[in-house]
Structure formats: C-alpha cells, structure tokens
Amino acid sequence: MRVPYDLKRKNYYRMKIGLIGFGRSGKAVANVILQHPDFSLEWVLRKSAKQENMVVRDFIGVETQDSGLIYSIQHTNISELLDRLPVDFIIDFSSEDGIYFYGEEASKRQIKIISAISHYDKEAIQYIKRLSKTVTVFWSPNITLGVNYLLLASKILKKIAPWADIEIVEEHFKLKKGISGTALKIADKLNVNSSDINSIRAGGIVGKHEVIFGFPYQTVRLVHESISREAFGNGVIFAATNLIDKEKGFYKFEDLLLPYFNE
C-alpha cells in the first residue's frame, strides 16, 4: 500500500477513508479525520437518510479540501460506492450488524477494516475472523489510545508484581447505568472480580478509569480520562497509521502497542 510522505520516495499520498456510522462518535471521528493532513475522508455512510448528499466538511464545519458526501445505507449499494469512490480503510462506528453490509466487498477489494464496535456476538466474531484470512481486520471495542495503553501497562505491571493489591475505579456521568464496559475488560484482563470495581456517577464526567496497584511501601496509579469523543478519532488515526504495512490477519490494539514497548 502507498503511504504518506516518505523522504526516500519523495512522494505524498493521503490515505483514503470511508466512515460507516455517523452518530455522536462517528461525527467526532469525522472531525478528526478531516483535520489530519495524511488522511482524506472520501465518504460517510449512515443508516438514516438525514443529511444525505451533504458534504461532510460543511456539516461538521471544518475547512478542508475533502469533498466527501454523506450517503444513506437505504439508498446506497456498497459495491457501486466502492467502484466510484475506492478507499484504503473502512472505519466502522455503526452497529454490530454493520459488518455484514460491507465485509465481503472490503475483503474482495483488500480494503483494510477498522472496527470500533463495542460488542459483537459469537457469529459476528467468527465472521470477522473469517474475513481476516483474506484482508487486514482490526477490532477494538474501546479505540482510545490512552485506555489501551493503560490496559497493556496494567497487564505488564501485574506480571512484574502479581502479589500487589489491585483496585479499579471508574467514573462516568450521573445517568450512566451499569458498570463501564471498559472497566469490566480491565478487570477481566487483571483477574479482578467485577464486583470489586468501584463505580462513581457524578455530574457530566465523560469517562475516567483508574487502576491502583498497592505495594507495601508505595502506590502506582494508572489513570485515563476522556475529555471528548474526538479521542476515538485519535485512536483511529493511530490504528490506521500502524496498520499500513500489516498483512492480512486479525489485529487488536495490543498488537499495535507491543512493538513500542519492545523498542
């Protein structure tokens, strides 16, 4: 695949992105992509017919040369769309059944897939793993770079000091129900009972996760706090940049982060 500016090759190529899903998270991701010099947002595909045929940059309110339009799944054939507007990556912020709409075409055309869907059932997981036999597939239920760094760093520290006391604290806005899915994932990876997760609900907190390691004479705290949904966009950019040279296969965020720990 062609890559962004390379001093040796002396050429410049903006990676072409197709975004599926245009809810609050999808809009935030589109905002980040539109402002990044190495990426071009070719189109947005959404379930609803609202804003159909609007230019994404005009809807978001970002000054850029990208002229991608908003399309509706109701009136769009994915094969025809990809014929007219080919992309290097499909970014999925839609729903767990969205993968069935574009998966086969992406595989056939060798379009790398980045999925940020929070949950897939067993059948969908089997499906994306089947796709990964012919194309690059990346899936991260929480695609923020910081949370995934926190998770990996916590796992490494747990291996170093398996005897340390571990406490998990998650904070979110007052109306959020249930335990944070991210906190549950952290607990699962660190072998901490979900009943021991400390949940705080107050005001308009976007999201904060803290892992506390208690040693006899010291304490280590790993903290990640989300400020806005644009953090998802930063995660997408990181994933796409690190997947450029990856061969077909199924990748998680940890697969992209581990090489940095080994340098």
Helices and strands as residue ranges (DSSP letters): E 15-20, H 24-34, E 39-46, H 56-60, E 69-72, G 73-75, H 78-84, E 89-92, H 99-109, E 112-115, H 122-131, E 136-139, H 145-160, E 165-172, H 181-190, G 194-196, E 198-201, E 207-214, E 219-226, H 230-243, E 249-251, H 253-262
